[in-house]
Amino acid sequence: MLHLIKLAVGPKDVEAMRRGQAARAGGPEGLRHVTRMTPKRAPEILRGGSIYWVVAGVLRVRQRIVAIEPVQRADGTAATALVLEPGLVEVHPRPMKPFQGWRYLEAVAAPPDLAAGEVGAEGIEDLPPKLRRALLDLGLL
C-alpha cells in the first residue's frame, strides 16, 4: 500500500477543510481532488492508500483514495481526479515544509491515526507559525 501527501491550499485549519469538503461532497461527481499528473504507482495507492493533507504547515488528516480517474479540465487539458472517501481522519501531527504537487508516502512512514477521544494539536493554527514550527520540531505538539 502507498499513500500521497498534498498541501491543502486555502483552509487555515482542519475545521475549515471539513466545511469546504462537506460543501463539495454533495455534487454529482462526489468528492474529488483534480491534479495535473497521474500517479505512476496508482495500483499501489488503490490497495487502501490515502491522501495525507498538510494544513497550515502540519500534516494533520488523511482521506482514503477510492479511485483514480482520467478527466479533462474546462480548457481541454488532461488531468487526473483522485476520488476521495468523505470524512477526514485525524493523524498524529507532523511538521511539513512546503512543496509543490504531491509526494508519495510509504505506508511504514505514515503517521498513525489518532485514537478515539485522543486530541491532536487542537488550536495549533492559532500559534504564530515560527512558534508552531519550533514546538513541533521539539516534539511538544
Sequence and secondary structure as in RCSB ss.txt:
>XXXX:A:sequence
MLHLIKLAVGPKDVEAMRRGQAARAGGPEGLRHVTRMTPKRAPEILRGGSIYWVVAGVLRVRQRIVAIEPVQRAD
GTAATALVLEPGLVEVHPRPMKPFQGWRYLEAVAAPPDLAAGEVGAEGIEDLPPKLRRALLDLGLL
>XXXX:A:secstr
 EEEEEE  S SSHHHHHHHHHHHHTSTT SEEEESS  TTHHHHTTT EEEEEETTEEEEEEEEEEEEEEE TT
S EEEEEEE SS EEEEEEE    SSEEEEEGGGS  B  TT   STTGGGS HHHHHHHHHTT  
